[in-house]
Amino acid sequence: MLSFFWLRCLLKMVKGSIVPEDILSFCCDGLQGSTSCSREPGEREEAPGAMGGRSPTEVQMSQLVLPCHTNHRGELSAGQLLKWIDTAACLSAERHAGCPCVTASMDDIYFEHTISVGQVVNIKAKVNRAFNSSMEVGIQVSYEDLCSGKHCSICKAYATFVAQGPPGTKVKLKPLAPQTEEEKIEHSIAAERRRMRLVHKDTLKDLLTRSPRNTELETRDGSVVVPAEKTRVESVELVLPPHANHQGNTFGGQIMAWMENVATIAASRLCHAHPTLRAIEMFHFRGPSQVGDRLVLKAIVNNAFKNSMEVGVCAEAYDQEMSVSRRHINSAFMTFVVLDEEGRPRTLPMVVPQPGDGERRYREASARKKIRLDRKYVVSCKQNEVPLSVPWDQSNKVYLSYNNVSALKTLVAKANWALAREKEKVRIYTLEEDKFLSFRIEMSVCIAAGQAFSLLSDLRRRHEWDRHYASAELVQQVDEDDAIYHVLSQTLSHENKPQDFVILASRRKPCDKGDPYVVAFRSVTLPTHPACPSFTRGETLCSGFCVWPEGEETSKVAYYNQATPGYLAYVTTNVAGLSSDFCATFEACERFLLKNKDNLIARLRDL
């Protein structure tokens, strides 16, 4: 592995306007092994940087865990924790909006540890981004042991809140101005998370369509078999004033706590033990309920795997006169485990689903488990431990696309970029961080941002300006925004063979004013395109383009890439030569954009 002594030496050479020969050279987005990172409603009173440098929307809550907050094991109940999370997030949302806010959804939550009596729960919530009338609030939960001083992370959560103005009016929220590097990253990625929420329902439908129609039950030797119907739970709650928020609606945290309670009962009926909640897949509030409503809460075990089970739970409401049918208020899927005395997951009984809807829920639960495992693979992917290319799977396409774009947006939002070289209009920046040396090359071009975005999105035309590209074949047009390409490189590897790549290209148009157009690249693995002996299979984890409008006919085009230690070792063997390959390649890119913009305008006009 390349030591940072040599890396710093390399940086000094670059900053001295000396560029080693063939440094990265775009290299097919990693073709040398590059990888990855009384106020009016809607008004804010506080100025940025107020509250001692903290975000003006930040809310901190500390709660001492008492016996009344716990379950039979003396551990904080998940329902109580959800109440506290929702309260802190709501306070943060209302601090920004300046008016009442209601919970619209709560994203997936994964609980890493349990919390015991006497420990302190610390919750920090702040608004990551405001859209039109909704906003995303990020929540971090940790516990503190007052005796030992130990701190430990419990979970992260993202909640969406909607501002509520006077009846018949819609609140227009003011944009949020992020200040720190962390806030800028969360602000940028919030647009991606919002996109995932909006397609959440379609993703579930797609899962069901692609799941096998014939349900095949899992077989485990000696396992007890339990009909799913025996785990069904139905409970009713009367919404009283203590259950309501300051607007008279049922408190979202209270609904989530009731849902967690019936889900726990359903899980207990399967295993005849006390289960532990490990994960929740998105609470989605479909409508409000008020004091006096009856909430009917239903839960059933959808599927039981070897060491975990999924419980589906929903909440429906009706008023005291039952003048209308029940209203669907909320639904979620919760994953439980049963721990033995040493804290290890026990083997669970098998579930036999009822025909019809039971079989559908059984298949959906299996598909969701697969997605969870795929997500875990992507998140935990580390260098020198697993391949950087993640397996492409149609059922997990939304998350893979999200991860692709988010990695690039995270790199873009990083601070401490240093100008290494400037030649005419082309500027080269570097960023030294952990094991990576990141590069950013940018220039202003006389072309509209949307036109540059369209031309740079199609990798099949990359060879027209990047000499390191031999060809790029479109393997699969996943959807309007994502495509998979098989790329052949002109550049030889250390094995003296040309390189090839299978790359997922994800495009994004701006979500709001000030956002760039984004084209992100990362390697994926496709069974139809395995590694070939004639080529060296390359990998890239984080690279791509961002295009910012500067005027109607001008834009700033920037290219980003991270170089791994493996590639940096290659760089140090080529420090003898001097080259301005970066500048030459980007200048060729500018000529390509200017040459083709008129043809693009004509094509768009014809459409």
C-alpha positions in Angstrom: 0.0 0.0 0.0 1.3 3.5 -0.9 2.5 5.4 2.2 1.3 8.9 2.7 4.9 10.1 2.7 5.0 9.4 -1.0 1.5 10.7 -1.5 2.4 14.1 0.0 5.5 14.2 -2.2 3.2 13.6 -5.2 0.9 16.4 -4.0 3.8 18.8 -3.7 4.8 18.0 -7.3 1.2 18.6 -8.5 0.8 21.8 -6.6 4.1 23.0 -8.1 2.4 22.8 -11.6 4.1 19.5 -12.3 1.7 16.8 -13.3 3.1 13.2 -13.6 2.6 11.5 -16.9 -0.8 9.9 -17.4 -2.1 10.8 -13.9 -5.6 9.3 -13.9 -6.3 10.9 -17.3 -10.0 10.4 -16.8 -9.0 6.8 -17.5 -12.5 5.8 -18.4 -13.8 6.9 -15.0 -11.3 4.6 -13.2 -9.7 2.7 -16.1 -6.5 2.5 -14.0 -8.4 1.3 -11.0 -9.8 4.5 -9.6 -12.5 4.3 -6.9 -14.0 5.9 -4.0 -17.6 9.6 -0.7 -45.1 36.0 15.6 -43.4 34.8 12.4 -45.0 34.1 9.1 -45.2 30.4 8.2 -42.1 29.3 6.4 -39.9 32.1 7.8 -36.8 31.6 9.9 -35.9 34.1 12.6 -32.4 32.8 13.3 -29.5 33.7 11.1 -27.1 31.1 9.8 -24.4 30.3 12.3 -26.6 31.2 15.2 -26.8 29.1 18.4 -23.1 29.0 18.9 -22.2 27.7 15.4 -24.9 25.0 15.4 -27.5 24.8 12.8 -30.5 27.1 13.7 -32.8 24.1 13.3 -30.8 21.8 15.6 -32.7 20.3 18.5 -31.0 18.2 21.2 -33.0 16.0 23.6 -31.6 13.9 26.5 -33.9 11.4 28.3 -33.0 9.3 31.3 -34.4 5.7 30.8 -36.7 4.9 33.7 -38.4 1.6 34.5 -41.7 2.9 33.1 -39.9 3.2 29.7 -38.7 -0.4 29.5 -39.8 -3.9 28.6 -39.5 -7.0 30.7 -35.7 -7.2 30.2 -35.2 -3.7 31.6 -34.4 -2.3 28.1 -35.8 0.8 26.6 -38.9 -0.2 24.5 -38.6 0.7 20.8 -42.1 2.3 20.9 -40.9 4.8 23.6 -37.8 5.5 21.6 -39.9 6.2 18.5 -42.0 8.7 20.5 -38.9 10.6 21.5 -37.4 10.5 18.0 -40.6 11.9 16.5 -40.9 14.6 19.1 -37.3 15.9 18.6 -37.7 15.8 14.8 -41.0 17.7 14.9 -39.5 20.4 17.1 -36.6 20.8 14.6 -39.1 21.0 11.6 -41.2 23.6 13.3 -38.2 25.6 14.2 -37.4 26.0 10.5 -41.0 26.3 9.3 -42.2 28.7 11.9 -45.6 26.9 11.9 -47.1 23.5 12.9 -45.7 20.5 11.1 -46.9 16.9 10.8 -45.0 13.6 10.2 -45.3 12.4 6.6 -42.9 9.4 6.8 -40.1 7.9 8.7 -37.4 6.1 6.7 -35.9 2.7 7.4 -34.4 2.5 10.9 -31.8 -0.1 12.0 -31.2 -0.5 15.7 -27.6 -1.3 16.5 -27.8 -1.7 20.3 -30.3 -1.9 23.2 -30.5 0.7 26.0 -30.9 -0.2 29.7 -32.5 1.4 32.7 -30.4 4.2 34.1 -28.7 5.1 30.8 -29.3 8.3 29.0 -30.7 8.6 25.4 -29.3 11.5 23.5 -31.2 12.6 20.4 -30.0 15.2 17.9 -32.3 16.4 15.1 -31.9 19.0 12.5 -33.4 19.9 9.1 -31.3 18.6 6.3 -33.2 20.3 3.4 -36.5 22.1 2.8 -38.4 21.5 -0.4 -41.7 23.2 -1.2 -43.9 22.5 1.8 -42.0 19.4 3.1 -38.6 19.0 4.6 -36.3 16.2 5.6 -35.1 16.0 9.2 -32.0 13.9 10.1 -32.0 12.3 13.5 -29.0 10.8 15.3 -29.6 8.6 18.5 -26.9 7.5 20.9 -26.8 6.3 24.5 -24.6 7.5 27.4 -23.7 5.4 30.4 -23.4 7.9 33.3 -21.3 5.6 35.4 -18.7 4.6 32.9 -19.0 7.6 30.6 -19.4 5.3 27.6 -21.2 6.6 24.5 -22.5 4.4 21.7 -24.6 5.0 18.5 -28.0 3.5 18.5 -29.5 4.4 15.1 -29.8 7.1 12.4 -33.2 8.1 11.0 -34.6 10.4 8.4 -38.1 11.8 8.8 -40.2 13.9 6.4 -42.4 16.6 7.8 -45.0 18.7 6.1 -45.7 22.3 7.2 -49.3 23.1 8.0 -50.6 26.6 7.4 -54.1 27.9 8.0 -56.9 25.7 6.5 -57.0 26.0 2.8 -53.5 27.4 2.4 -50.2 25.8 1.5 -47.0 26.8 3.2 -44.0 27.7 1.0 -40.8 26.9 3.0 -37.7 29.0 2.8 -34.6 27.2 1.4 -32.1 26.0 4.0 -28.5 27.3 3.7 -26.1 24.5 4.8 -22.9 25.8 6.4 -20.6 22.9 7.4 -19.3 20.1 5.2 -21.5 17.6 6.9 -24.6 19.8 6.4 -23.7 20.3 2.7 -23.4 16.6 2.2 -26.7 15.9 3.9 -28.4 18.7 2.0 -27.2 17.3 -1.3 -28.1 13.7 -0.7 -31.5 14.6 0.8 -32.7 15.1 -2.8 -31.7 11.5 -3.5 -33.5 10.2 -0.5 -36.6 12.1 -1.5 -36.5 10.5 -4.9 -36.4 7.1 -3.3 -39.4 7.9 -1.1 -41.4 9.0 -4.1 -40.8 5.7 -5.9 -41.2 3.5 -2.8 -44.7 2.3 -3.7 -43.7 1.5 -7.3 -40.6 -0.4 -6.1 -42.8 -2.6 -3.9 -45.1 -3.3 -6.9 -42.1 -4.2 -9.0 -40.9 -6.6 -6.3 -44.2 -8.4 -6.2 -44.3 -8.7 -10.0 -40.8 -10.2 -10.2 -41.2 -12.6 -7.2 -42.0 -16.2 -8.1 -45.7 -16.9 -8.3 -45.4 -20.4 -6.8 -44.5 -20.0 -3.1 -41.6 -22.3 -2.2 -41.5 -22.8 1.6 -38.0 -22.8 3.2 -37.1 -26.1 4.7 -35.2 -26.5 8.0 -34.5 -29.8 9.6 -36.4 -30.3 12.9 -38.0 -26.9 12.8 -41.4 -26.2 14.2 -44.0 -25.1 11.6 -46.6 -22.4 12.6 -49.5 -21.3 10.5 -49.2 -17.5 9.9 -52.8 -17.0 11.0 -51.9 -18.0 14.5 -49.6 -14.9 14.8 -52.4 -12.5 13.7 -53.0 -9.6 16.2 -55.8 -7.0 16.0 -56.1 -4.4 18.7 -58.1 -1.1 19.0 -57.0 2.1 20.7 -59.2 5.1 21.6 -57.4 8.4 20.8 -57.5 10.5 23.9 -56.2 14.1 24.5 -52.9 12.8 25.9 -52.3 11.0 22.6 -52.7 14.2 20.5 -50.1 16.7 19.5 -50.4 20.5 19.9 -52.6 20.6 16.7 -55.2 18.1 18.0 -54.1 15.3 15.6 -52.9 11.9 16.9 -49.2 12.2 17.7 -47.3 10.4 15.0 -44.8 8.9 17.6 -47.8 7.5 19.5 -49.1 5.7 16.4 -45.7 4.3 15.7 -45.4 3.1 19.3 -48.8 1.3 19.2 -47.8 -0.3 15.9 -44.6 -1.5 17.5 -46.5 -3.0 20.4 -48.9 -5.1 18.2 -46.0 -6.2 16.0 -44.1 -7.4 19.1 -47.1 -9.5 20.2 -47.4 -11.1 16.7 -43.7 -12.0 16.8 -44.0 -13.4 20.3 -46.9 -15.7 19.1 -44.5 -17.3 16.6 -41.5 -17.9 18.8 -43.2 -18.1 22.3 -40.4 -15.8 23.6 -39.7 -12.1 23.9 -38.4 -10.8 20.6 -36.0 -7.9 19.9 -36.8 -5.3 17.2 -33.8 -5.0 14.8 -35.2 -2.9 11.9 -38.2 -1.0 10.7 -38.9 -0.4 7.0 -40.5 3.0 6.5 -43.5 4.3 8.3 -45.7 6.1 5.8 -48.5 8.3 7.1 -51.3 8.3 4.6 -53.7 10.6 6.5 -54.4 12.2 9.9 -56.5 11.0 12.8 -58.0 13.1 15.6 -59.0 12.8 19.3 -62.0 10.6 19.5 -61.0 8.3 16.6 -60.6 4.6 17.1 -57.4 3.2 15.7 -57.5 -0.4 14.7 -53.9 -1.9 14.7 -53.3 -5.2 12.8 -50.1 -7.3 12.7 -49.1 -10.7 11.3 -45.8 -12.5 10.7 -45.3 -12.4 7.0 -42.3 -14.7 6.9 -39.8 -16.3 9.3 -36.2 -17.0 8.2 -33.6 -18.9 10.1 -32.7 -16.2 12.6 -35.2 -13.3 11.9 -38.8 -12.7 11.0 -40.7 -10.0 9.3 -43.9 -8.7 10.8 -46.3 -6.6 8.7 -48.3 -4.0 10.7 -50.9 -1.4 9.7 -53.1 1.2 11.4 -56.7 2.1 10.4 -59.0 4.8 11.8 -62.7 5.3 12.1 -64.7 7.9 14.0 -67.1 7.2 16.9 -70.2 7.2 14.6 -68.5 4.8 12.1 -70.2 6.9 9.4 -67.5 6.1 6.9 -65.3 3.1 6.3 -62.0 2.7 8.0 -59.2 5.0 6.8 -55.7 3.5 6.2 -53.4 5.7 8.4 -50.1 3.9 8.4 -48.2 0.7 7.5 -44.7 -0.6 8.1 -42.6 -3.8 8.1 -40.6 -4.7 11.2 -37.8 -7.3 11.6 -37.4 -9.1 14.9 -34.9 -11.6 16.3 -34.9 -13.7 19.4 -31.7 -13.6 21.4 -30.4 -16.4 23.7 -28.6 -15.8 27.0 -25.4 -15.0 25.2 -27.0 -12.5 22.9 -26.9 -14.7 19.8 -30.0 -15.0 17.5 -32.0 -18.2 18.0 -33.3 -20.4 15.2 -37.0 -19.6 14.6 -40.0 -21.7 13.7 -41.1 -21.8 10.1 -44.2 -20.0 8.9 -46.9 -21.4 6.6 -48.7 -18.6 4.8 -52.4 -18.6 4.1 -53.4 -18.9 0.4 -53.9 -15.6 -1.5 -52.7 -12.5 0.3 -50.7 -14.6 2.8 -48.6 -16.1 0.0 -48.1 -12.6 -1.5 -46.9 -11.2 1.8 -44.6 -14.3 2.1 -43.0 -13.6 -1.3 -42.7 -9.8 -0.6 -41.0 -10.5 2.7 -38.4 -12.7 1.0 -37.7 -10.0 -1.6 -37.4 -7.3 1.1 -34.9 -9.5 2.9 -32.8 -9.8 -0.2 -32.8 -6.1 -0.7 -31.7 -5.6 2.9 -28.8 -8.0 2.4 -27.8 -6.3 -0.9 -27.9 -2.9 0.8 -25.7 -4.2 3.7 -23.2 -5.4 1.1 -23.0 -2.0 -0.6 -22.7 -0.1 2.7 -20.1 -2.4 4.2 -18.0 -2.8 1.0 -14.4 -2.2 2.0 -11.2 -2.2 0.0 -9.1 -5.3 0.0 -11.9 -7.3 1.6 -14.6 -7.5 -1.1 -14.8 -6.5 -4.8 -15.6 -2.9 -5.4 -18.1 -3.9 -8.0 -21.5 -4.7 -6.5 -23.8 -7.3 -8.1 -26.5 -5.6 -10.3 -30.0 -6.8 -9.4 -33.2 -5.4 -11.0 -35.0 -5.7 -7.7 -32.4 -3.5 -6.0 -31.9 -1.0 -8.8 -33.3 2.0 -6.9 -30.9 1.6 -4.0 -27.9 1.0 -6.3 -28.7 4.1 -8.3 -29.1 6.1 -5.0 -25.8 4.8 -3.7 -24.1 5.7 -7.0 -25.3 9.3 -7.1 -24.9 9.8 -3.3 -21.3 8.8 -3.4 -20.5 11.4 -6.0 -22.5 14.1 -4.3 -20.6 13.3 -1.0 -17.3 13.8 -2.8 -18.5 17.1 -4.4 -19.5 18.5 -1.0 -16.1 17.8 0.6 -14.2 20.7 2.0 -10.4 21.4 1.7 -10.1 21.0 -2.1 -6.8 22.5 -3.0 -6.0 24.2 -6.4 -3.1 22.2 -7.8 -2.8 23.6 -11.3 -4.5 26.2 -13.6 -3.9 26.2 -17.3 -6.0 28.8 -19.2 -9.6 27.8 -18.4 -8.9 24.4 -16.9 -8.4 24.1 -13.1 -7.2 21.0 -11.3 -7.9 20.4 -7.7 -6.8 17.7 -5.3 -8.1 16.4 -2.0 -6.0 14.2 0.3 -8.3 12.1 2.5 -7.7 8.8 4.3 -6.5 6.3 1.7 -7.7 8.3 -1.3 -6.3 11.0 -3.4 -9.3 12.7 -5.2 -9.1 14.8 -8.3 -11.5 17.5 -9.6 -11.0 19.1 -13.0 -13.3 21.9 -14.0 -13.8 24.7 -16.6 -16.4 27.1 -17.9 -17.9 26.2 -21.3 -20.2 28.3 -23.6 -23.0 25.7 -23.6 -26.2 25.5 -21.7 -26.0 23.2 -18.7 -28.8 20.9 -19.9 -27.1 20.5 -23.3 -23.7 19.6 -21.6 -25.6 17.1 -19.4 -27.2 15.4 -22.3 -23.9 15.0 -24.2 -21.9 13.8 -21.3 -24.5 11.3 -20.2 -24.1 9.0 -23.1 -20.9 7.0 -22.6 -21.2 5.7 -26.2 -19.8 9.1 -27.4 -17.0 9.3 -24.8 -14.4 8.0 -27.3 -15.0 11.1 -29.4 -13.0 13.2 -26.9 -11.4 10.9 -24.4 -8.5 9.0 -26.0 -8.5 6.4 -23.2 -11.9 5.1 -24.4 -11.9 2.5 -27.2 -15.7 1.9 -27.1 -18.7 1.8 -24.9 -21.6 -0.6 -25.5 -25.1 0.1 -24.0 -25.9 -3.2 -22.2 -29.1 -2.3 -20.5 -31.3 0.9 -20.4 -32.5 0.4 -16.9 -34.9 3.4 -16.9 -34.9 7.0 -18.0 -32.1 7.9 -15.6 -29.9 4.8 -15.3 -28.1 2.7 -17.9 -25.4 0.0 -17.8 -22.4 0.1 -20.2 -19.6 -2.3 -21.1 -16.6 -0.1 -21.7 -13.3 -1.1 -23.4 -10.2 1.0 -22.7 -7.3 1.9 -24.8 -5.0 2.0 -21.7 -3.0 -1.1 -20.9 -3.0 -2.6 -17.4 0.1 -3.7 -15.4 -0.6 -7.1 -17.0 0.0 -5.5 -20.4 -3.7 -6.2 -21.4 -6.4 -3.7 -22.2 -8.9 -3.0 -19.5 -12.7 -3.4 -19.6 -15.4 -2.2 -17.2 -19.1 -2.7 -16.6 -20.4 0.7 -15.4 -23.7 1.9 -14.1 -24.3 5.5 -15.2 -26.9 7.4 -13.2 -28.2 10.8 -14.3 -30.0 13.4 -12.2 -31.5 16.7 -13.2 -31.4 19.5 -10.6 -33.9 19.1 -7.8 -33.9 22.8 -7.0 -32.2 26.1 -8.0 -28.5 25.8 -7.3 -28.3 22.1 -7.7 -26.1 20.7 -10.5 -26.9 18.3 -13.2 -25.2 15.0 -12.2 -23.8 12.0 -14.1 -22.4 9.4 -11.7 -20.4 6.2 -12.5 -19.7 3.1 -10.5 -18.8 -0.5 -11.4 -21.4 -3.3 -11.2 -21.2 -7.0 -11.8 -23.4 -8.6 -14.5 -23.7 -12.4 -15.1 -24.0 -11.7 -18.8 -20.6 -9.9 -18.9 -18.1 -11.9 -16.8 -14.4 -11.0 -16.8 -12.7 -12.1 -20.0 -9.1 -13.5 -20.2 -8.3 -11.0 -23.0 -8.9 -8.0 -20.7 -8.1 -6.9 -17.2 -11.4 -6.2 -15.4 -11.2 -2.7 -13.8 -13.4 -1.2 -11.1 -14.5 2.2 -10.1 -16.5 3.2 -7.1 -16.9 7.0 -7.3 -16.5 9.2 -10.4 -18.6 11.4 -12.6 -19.6 14.8 -13.8 -21.4 17.8 -12.3 -22.7 20.6 -14.4 -23.8 24.0 -12.9 -25.6 26.6 -14.9 -23.7 29.9 -14.9 -25.9 31.6 -17.5 -28.4 30.8 -20.2 -25.6 29.7 -22.6 -22.7 29.1 -20.2 -22.0 26.4 -17.6 -19.3 25.1 -15.3 -18.4 21.5 -16.0 -16.5 19.5 -13.4 -15.2 16.0 -13.4 -14.5 14.1 -10.1 -12.6 10.9 -9.4 -11.1 9.1 -6.4 -7.8 7.2 -6.8 -7.2 4.1 -4.6 -3.8 3.1 -3.2 -3.5 0.6 -6.0 -3.6 3.3 -8.6 -1.5 5.7 -6.6 1.2 3.1 -6.6 1.0 3.2 -10.4 1.3 7.0 -10.3 4.5 6.9 -8.3 6.2 4.7 -11.0 5.5 7.4 -13.6 6.7 10.6 -11.9 9.7 10.9 -14.3 7.7 12.3 -17.2 5.8 15.6 -17.3 2.4 15.7 -18.8 -0.7 17.9 -19.1 -2.9 15.1 -20.0 -5.7 16.3 -17.7 -5.8 19.6 -19.4 -5.6 18.2 -22.9 -8.4 15.7 -22.2 -10.7 18.4 -20.8 -9.9 20.8 -23.6 -10.9 18.0 -26.0 -14.1 17.6 -24.0 -14.8 21.3 -24.5 -14.4 21.1 -28.2 -16.7 18.1 -28.3 -19.4 20.0 -26.4 -19.2 23.1 -28.6 -19.1 21.1 -31.8 -22.2 19.1 -30.9 -24.4 21.6 -29.1 -26.1 22.9 -32.3 -26.9 19.4 -33.5 -28.4 18.6 -30.1 -30.6 21.7 -30.2 -31.8 20.7 -33.7 -32.6 17.1 -32.5 -34.5 18.4 -29.4 -36.4 20.8 -31.6 -37.5 18.0 -33.9 -38.7 16.0 -30.9 
